[in-house]
Amino acid sequence: MTAAADGQPFRGRLIADLSAGRKLHEVTGQLERRIIVSLAGKVAEKLCLRGSEPGCMRHRTNRQRTAFHEAGHLIAARTIGLTVCALTVAPPDIRVGTRRLAGYMAFSEFEPSSGTTIVPDHQQAARQAFALLGIQNGKWPDWRLVRQYLREARVRTEALLSANWQLVDWFATELVRRKGLSAEEIERVWADANYRPALLS
């Protein structure tokens, strides 16, 4: 799960970007990339269960699935040029809706607490897609158009993570072992991996 911990709500950031005179194509491009990051966790979790033969599935523990989920967010974020400051699979006891938070990735230094607002990945992706299509079409989009866009974005996300699976697996393994990575540790693991990532097409 990604955590927007900079204290500024998504809509507020979007309005600030447009008010600051950023070009429309820059704002929409950023939204497109953020959607990929939001979707990457669930996509990586799905990919980590693939077996070596068609129709087969790997067994993964809950901790391993969470590690792949957060590693997917990280690799997607890094390939589009975002800096990640924290990654963990052992967060404090925080609930997101009715579920306990299993892990998170943050773009700024913060320590979540019971009062921290963390939006589930699918909600973030939907909000971002509504905003993107609304800007592009000049009106509030139909939910079916948003759903179709998110389906296509998942295909792109899966292609991106599949092309960088060595890195996803590397970071997931480190997360299971260490339980969390700071910004400095992420940089060290990235350097140790010695792998040039494939970029988003």
Secondary structure as UniProt FT lines:
FT   STRAND          2..3
FT   HELIX           10..19
FT   TURN            20..21
FT   HELIX           24..47
FT   TURN            48..49
FT   TURN            54..55
FT   HELIX           62..79
FT   TURN            80..81
FT   STRAND          86..88
FT   STRAND          95..96
FT   TURN            97..98
FT   STRAND          99..100
FT   STRAND          104..106
FT   TURN            114..115
FT   HELIX           121..137
FT   HELIX           143..163
FT   HELIX           165..178
FT   STRAND          180..182
FT   HELIX           183..193
//
